[in-house]
Amino acid sequence: MNFEICAINIQSALAAQQAGAHRIELCSALDVGGLTPSLGLIKAAVEALHIPVHVLIRPREGDFCYTDAELSIMLADIRLCREVGAAGVVVGALTTDGLLDLPKMQAMKQAAGDLPVTCHRAFDFTANPDQALEQLIEMGFVRVLSSGQADSAYDGRMLLKKWVDQAAGRIAIMPGGGLNAANIHAVIEFTGAKDVHFTGKTRIETKSTKALPGLEAWHWESNEALIRDVIAQKV
C-alpha cells in the first residue's frame, strides 16, 4: 500500500515524511483545489525529502479547460520540475464538453519526459470516465487521482472499485478526497486500490491583532500524528 500526502508547504512535506508517507503531491492554495507551488518550494522539498516529490501542475483555480497560453505556462512548469529534480508531475485538462483534452494532455506527458505522470481530479469531471481511463492508459499515465466523481472517496467507492477492476493493473487508481482514519480502511478494503491520497491537515492559528479582508489569521498544515493515525488503519 502506498500512501501519498497532499502537502502545501515545507512543514507539511516534512511531516509527511516523518509520518511514513511514501510520496507527496506538492501544491499550494488547497482551498481552491490546489495550484502549482512556487519554484522555491519545489526546490526546498526536493532537497529536504528522501521520498518522491510529485508536483501538481495547475495554473489557476476554477475549471480544467485551458487556453493555449495557459498550456504554455503548464509546459514551462513541467520542464522546471524536471530541472530541479521532482520525481513526477500531476496534470489534467478537459474540453468544454467534459472529455479529456487529448492534445494538451499529450503535450504535458511529452514535456514530462521520463517522469511518471498522474492525472489529477479533473478526471472526476469527465463525462465518460470509462473512456477517459482507457485514454490515460494509452498515453502512458501511471496513476489517476479520483474521488469516484463524488464528494468523497468513501462516497465514490463503488465507481472507484469499478475502475480498479477495469484498470486491471495497467494504471493505478488512487482514491482521494475526504479520507481519514475513520473511513480509509473501508475504502481500501472495498476498492482494492493500492495507492491512496489524503492531507492529514489541521488549522494552524497565527497570532494577529488585526483582521484584514482576504487575509486569514490561520493556515493549513499536514500533521504528523494525524498522518500516522491514518496510515495505521491500513488493511
Sine and cosine of phi, psi and omega as CSV:
sin_phi,cos_phi,sin_psi,cos_psi,sin_omega,cos_omega
0.00,0.00,0.74,-0.67,0.01,-1.00
-0.93,-0.36,0.81,-0.59,0.00,-1.00
-0.96,-0.27,0.88,-0.48,0.04,-1.00
-0.95,-0.30,0.76,-0.65,0.01,-1.00
-0.96,-0.29,0.77,-0.64,0.13,-0.99
-0.99,0.16,0.94,-0.34,-0.08,-1.00
-0.93,-0.36,0.74,-0.68,-0.09,-1.00
-0.92,-0.40,0.06,1.00,0.08,-1.00
-0.33,-0.94,0.12,-0.99,-0.09,-1.00
-0.92,0.38,-0.54,0.84,0.03,-1.00
-0.88,0.47,-0.68,0.74,0.01,-1.00
-0.91,0.42,-0.65,0.76,0.01,-1.00
-0.89,0.46,-0.70,0.72,0.01,-1.00
-0.92,0.38,-0.63,0.78,0.04,-1.00
-0.89,0.46,-0.65,0.76,0.02,-1.00
-0.88,0.48,-0.71,0.70,0.01,-1.00
-0.89,0.45,-0.71,0.71,-0.01,-1.00
-0.89,0.45,-0.53,0.85,-0.05,-1.00
-0.99,0.16,-0.17,0.99,0.04,-1.00
0.98,-0.21,0.27,0.96,0.06,-1.00
-0.90,0.44,0.43,-0.90,-0.02,-1.00
-1.00,-0.03,-0.42,0.91,0.07,-1.00
-0.25,-0.97,0.20,-0.98,0.10,-0.99
-0.84,-0.54,0.47,-0.88,0.28,-0.96
-0.97,-0.25,0.91,-0.42,-0.06,-1.00
-1.00,-0.05,0.78,-0.63,0.02,-1.00
-0.49,-0.87,-0.08,-1.00,0.13,-0.99
-0.70,-0.71,0.11,-0.99,0.14,-0.99
0.80,0.60,0.84,0.55,-0.05,-1.00
-0.88,0.48,-0.51,0.86,-0.06,-1.00
-0.93,0.37,-0.24,0.97,0.09,-1.00
-0.93,-0.37,0.34,0.94,0.05,-1.00
1.00,-0.05,0.02,1.00,0.04,-1.00
0.99,-0.16,0.71,-0.71,0.07,-1.00
-0.74,-0.67,0.23,-0.97,0.04,-1.00
-0.86,0.52,0.79,-0.61,0.03,-1.00
-0.96,0.27,0.21,-0.98,0.01,-1.00
-0.93,0.37,0.41,-0.91,0.04,-1.00
-0.88,0.48,-0.60,0.80,0.02,-1.00
-0.88,0.47,-0.66,0.75,0.03,-1.00
-0.93,0.38,-0.65,0.76,0.03,-1.00
-0.86,0.50,-0.75,0.66,-0.01,-1.00
-0.88,0.47,-0.66,0.75,-0.01,-1.00
-0.90,0.45,-0.67,0.74,-0.01,-1.00
-0.92,0.39,-0.70,0.71,0.00,-1.00
-0.87,0.49,-0.65,0.76,-0.03,-1.00
-0.96,0.29,-0.53,0.85,-0.11,-0.99
-1.00,0.03,-0.41,0.91,-0.14,-0.99
-0.97,-0.25,0.53,-0.85,0.15,-0.99
-0.97,-0.24,-0.10,0.99,0.13,-0.99
-1.00,-0.03,0.38,-0.93,-0.07,-1.00
-0.90,0.44,0.63,-0.78,0.06,-1.00
-0.94,-0.34,0.93,-0.36,0.08,-1.00
-0.97,-0.23,0.70,-0.71,-0.17,-0.99
-0.94,-0.35,0.78,-0.63,0.09,-1.00
-0.95,0.32,0.75,-0.67,0.05,-1.00
-0.92,-0.39,0.98,-0.19,0.01,-1.00
-0.46,-0.89,0.92,-0.40,-0.20,-0.98
-0.99,0.15,-0.23,0.97,-0.04,-1.00
-0.32,-0.95,0.23,-0.97,0.10,-1.00
-0.97,0.23,0.08,-1.00,0.05,-1.00
1.00,-0.09,-0.50,-0.87,-0.11,-0.99
-0.96,0.27,-0.03,-1.00,-0.06,-1.00
-0.93,-0.37,0.38,0.93,0.04,-1.00
-0.99,-0.13,0.95,-0.32,-0.19,-0.98
-0.95,-0.33,0.55,-0.84,0.09,-1.00
-0.98,0.19,0.17,-0.98,0.07,-1.00
-0.89,0.45,-0.57,0.82,0.04,-1.00
-0.90,0.43,-0.66,0.76,0.04,-1.00
-0.93,0.38,-0.59,0.81,0.07,-1.00
-0.87,0.49,-0.67,0.75,0.01,-1.00
-0.87,0.50,-0.62,0.78,0.04,-1.00
-0.90,0.43,-0.70,0.71,-0.02,-1.00
-0.90,0.43,-0.64,0.77,0.03,-1.00
-0.90,0.44,-0.64,0.77,0.04,-1.00
-0.90,0.43,-0.66,0.75,0.03,-1.00
-0.89,0.45,-0.64,0.77,0.03,-1.00
-0.89,0.46,-0.68,0.73,0.01,-1.00
-0.90,0.44,-0.62,0.78,0.04,-1.00
-0.91,0.42,-0.62,0.79,0.05,-1.00
-0.87,0.50,-0.67,0.74,0.04,-1.00
-0.89,0.46,-0.69,0.73,-0.07,-1.00
-0.89,0.45,-0.57,0.82,-0.07,-1.00
-1.00,-0.09,0.04,1.00,0.15,-0.99
0.99,-0.10,0.32,0.95,0.10,-1.00
-0.87,0.49,0.50,-0.87,-0.07,-1.00
-1.00,0.00,-0.17,0.98,-0.01,-1.00
0.00,-1.00,0.19,-0.98,0.04,-1.00
-0.75,-0.66,0.38,-0.92,-0.06,-1.00
-0.81,-0.59,0.88,-0.47,-0.19,-0.98
-0.69,-0.72,0.15,-0.99,0.10,-1.00
-0.02,-1.00,0.57,-0.82,0.05,-1.00
-0.41,-0.91,0.66,-0.75,-0.04,-1.00
-0.82,-0.57,0.38,-0.93,0.17,-0.99
-1.00,0.08,0.19,-0.98,-0.03,-1.00
-0.93,0.38,-0.29,0.96,0.06,-1.00
-0.99,-0.15,0.27,0.96,0.15,-0.99
0.99,0.14,0.35,0.94,0.08,-1.00
-0.97,-0.24,0.33,-0.94,0.11,-0.99
-0.87,0.49,0.72,-0.70,0.08,-1.00
-0.99,0.13,1.00,0.03,-0.16,-0.99
-0.86,0.50,-0.70,0.72,0.03,-1.00
-0.86,0.51,-0.65,0.76,0.00,-1.00
-0.95,0.31,-0.64,0.77,0.04,-1.00
-0.89,0.45,-0.66,0.75,0.01,-1.00
-0.92,0.39,-0.61,0.79,0.03,-1.00
-0.90,0.44,-0.65,0.76,0.01,-1.00
-0.94,0.35,-0.63,0.78,0.06,-1.00
-0.88,0.47,-0.66,0.75,0.01,-1.00
-0.91,0.41,-0.65,0.76,0.01,-1.00
-0.90,0.44,-0.48,0.88,-0.01,-1.00
-0.96,0.28,-0.28,0.96,0.00,-1.00
0.88,0.47,-0.82,-0.57,-0.04,-1.00
-1.00,-0.03,0.12,0.99,0.07,-1.00
-0.95,0.30,0.65,-0.76,0.11,-0.99
-0.91,0.42,0.63,-0.78,-0.06,-1.00
-0.85,-0.53,0.77,-0.64,0.04,-1.00
-0.96,-0.29,0.59,-0.81,0.15,-0.99
-1.00,-0.04,0.81,-0.59,-0.03,-1.00
-0.99,0.13,-0.27,-0.96,-0.18,-0.98
-0.97,0.24,0.17,0.99,0.28,-0.96
-0.82,0.57,-0.48,0.87,0.03,-1.00
-0.84,0.55,-0.53,0.85,-0.02,-1.00
-0.96,0.29,-0.12,0.99,0.02,-1.00
-0.94,-0.33,0.10,0.99,0.00,-1.00
-0.96,0.26,0.61,-0.79,-0.01,-1.00
-0.97,0.25,-0.42,0.91,-0.01,-1.00
-0.71,-0.70,0.98,0.21,-0.10,-1.00
-0.90,0.43,-0.51,0.86,0.03,-1.00
-0.89,0.45,-0.69,0.72,0.05,-1.00
-0.92,0.39,-0.68,0.73,-0.01,-1.00
-0.86,0.50,-0.63,0.77,0.01,-1.00
-0.88,0.48,-0.69,0.72,0.03,-1.00
-0.90,0.43,-0.60,0.80,0.02,-1.00
-0.92,0.40,-0.64,0.77,0.04,-1.00
-0.90,0.43,-0.65,0.76,0.06,-1.00
-0.88,0.47,-0.70,0.71,-0.01,-1.00
-0.89,0.45,-0.58,0.81,-0.01,-1.00
-0.98,0.20,-0.20,0.98,0.05,-1.00
1.00,-0.08,0.31,0.95,0.09,-1.00
-0.93,0.37,0.53,-0.85,-0.08,-1.00
-0.98,-0.18,-0.29,0.96,-0.16,-0.99
-0.39,-0.92,0.49,-0.87,0.09,-1.00
-0.79,-0.62,0.84,-0.55,0.10,-0.99
-1.00,-0.02,0.81,-0.59,-0.08,-1.00
-0.43,-0.90,0.53,-0.85,0.16,-0.99
-0.99,-0.16,0.20,0.98,-0.06,-1.00
0.95,0.30,0.52,0.86,0.00,-1.00
0.83,0.56,0.53,0.85,0.02,-1.00
-0.80,-0.60,0.05,-1.00,0.00,-1.00
-0.91,0.41,-0.46,0.89,0.03,-1.00
-0.56,-0.83,0.34,-0.94,0.03,-1.00
-0.90,0.43,-0.51,0.86,0.06,-1.00
-0.90,0.43,-0.72,0.69,0.01,-1.00
-0.91,0.41,-0.49,0.87,-0.04,-1.00
-0.99,-0.13,0.28,0.96,-0.13,-0.99
-0.90,0.43,-0.43,0.90,0.02,-1.00
-0.90,0.43,-0.75,0.66,0.02,-1.00
-0.93,0.37,-0.61,0.79,0.01,-1.00
-0.87,0.50,-0.68,0.73,0.05,-1.00
-0.89,0.45,-0.66,0.75,0.02,-1.00
-0.85,0.53,-0.68,0.74,-0.03,-1.00
-0.97,0.26,-0.55,0.83,0.11,-0.99
-0.86,0.51,-0.69,0.72,0.01,-1.00
-0.92,0.40,-0.68,0.73,0.01,-1.00
-0.90,0.44,-0.66,0.75,-0.04,-1.00
-0.92,0.40,-0.59,0.80,0.06,-1.00
0.76,0.65,0.66,0.75,0.05,-1.00
0.99,0.11,-0.06,1.00,-0.02,-1.00
-0.97,0.23,-0.38,0.93,0.04,-1.00
-0.43,-0.90,0.52,-0.86,0.00,-1.00
-1.00,0.07,0.76,-0.65,0.14,-0.99
-1.00,-0.10,0.88,-0.48,-0.10,-1.00
-0.92,-0.38,0.98,-0.19,0.07,-1.00
-0.87,0.50,0.67,-0.74,0.05,-1.00
-0.36,-0.93,0.55,-0.83,-0.02,-1.00
0.87,-0.48,0.97,-0.26,0.06,-1.00
0.95,0.30,0.29,0.96,0.01,-1.00
-0.98,0.18,0.65,-0.76,0.02,-1.00
-0.46,-0.89,-0.06,-1.00,-0.07,-1.00
-0.90,0.45,-0.42,0.91,-0.06,-1.00
-0.98,0.17,-0.39,0.92,-0.11,-0.99
-0.80,-0.60,-0.14,0.99,-0.14,-0.99
-0.93,0.38,-0.59,0.80,0.02,-1.00
-0.87,0.50,-0.69,0.72,-0.01,-1.00
-0.90,0.44,-0.64,0.77,0.00,-1.00
-0.92,0.39,-0.71,0.71,0.00,-1.00
-0.89,0.46,-0.74,0.68,-0.06,-1.00
-0.90,0.43,-0.66,0.75,-0.06,-1.00
-0.96,0.28,-0.69,0.73,-0.11,-0.99
-0.99,0.12,-0.48,0.88,-0.11,-0.99
0.98,0.21,0.22,0.98,0.01,-1.00
-0.92,0.40,0.55,-0.84,0.01,-1.00
-0.96,-0.28,-0.09,1.00,0.06,-1.00
-0.76,-0.64,0.64,-0.77,0.11,-0.99
-0.68,-0.74,0.39,-0.92,-0.16,-0.99
-0.71,-0.71,0.78,-0.62,0.07,-1.00
-0.40,-0.92,0.12,-0.99,-0.06,-1.00
-0.97,-0.25,-0.59,0.81,-0.11,-0.99
0.85,0.52,0.61,0.79,-0.17,-0.99
-1.00,0.01,0.39,-0.92,0.11,-0.99
-0.60,-0.80,0.43,-0.90,0.01,-1.00
-0.98,0.18,0.75,-0.66,0.08,-1.00
-0.96,-0.27,0.93,-0.38,-0.01,-1.00
-0.99,0.16,0.68,-0.73,0.05,-1.00
-0.91,-0.40,0.52,-0.85,-0.02,-1.00
-0.97,0.26,0.82,-0.58,-0.01,-1.00
-0.54,-0.84,0.71,-0.71,0.01,-1.00
-0.99,-0.13,-0.07,1.00,-0.05,-1.00
-0.58,-0.81,0.76,-0.64,0.06,-1.00
-0.99,-0.11,0.72,-0.69,0.02,-1.00
-0.84,-0.54,0.60,-0.80,0.01,-1.00
-0.83,0.56,0.79,-0.61,0.04,-1.00
0.99,0.12,-0.08,1.00,0.00,-1.00
-0.87,-0.49,0.98,-0.20,-0.05,-1.00
-0.98,0.18,0.43,-0.90,0.03,-1.00
-1.00,-0.09,0.47,0.88,0.04,-1.00
-0.43,-0.90,0.23,-0.97,0.08,-1.00
-0.49,-0.87,0.24,-0.97,0.02,-1.00
-1.00,0.02,0.59,-0.81,0.21,-0.98
-0.60,-0.80,0.61,-0.79,0.15,-0.99
-0.95,0.32,0.66,-0.75,-0.11,-0.99
-0.95,-0.31,0.80,-0.61,-0.07,-1.00
-0.85,0.52,-0.69,0.72,-0.03,-1.00
-0.91,0.42,-0.65,0.76,0.03,-1.00
-0.90,0.44,-0.66,0.75,0.01,-1.00
-0.90,0.44,-0.71,0.71,0.04,-1.00
-0.86,0.52,-0.65,0.76,-0.01,-1.00
-0.90,0.44,-0.65,0.76,0.03,-1.00
-0.93,0.37,-0.71,0.71,-0.01,-1.00
-0.88,0.48,-0.55,0.84,-0.02,-1.00
-0.91,0.42,-0.27,0.96,-0.03,-1.00
-1.00,0.06,0.05,1.00,-0.09,-1.00
-0.86,0.51,0.41,-0.91,-0.01,-1.00
-0.92,0.38,0.00,0.00,0.00,0.00
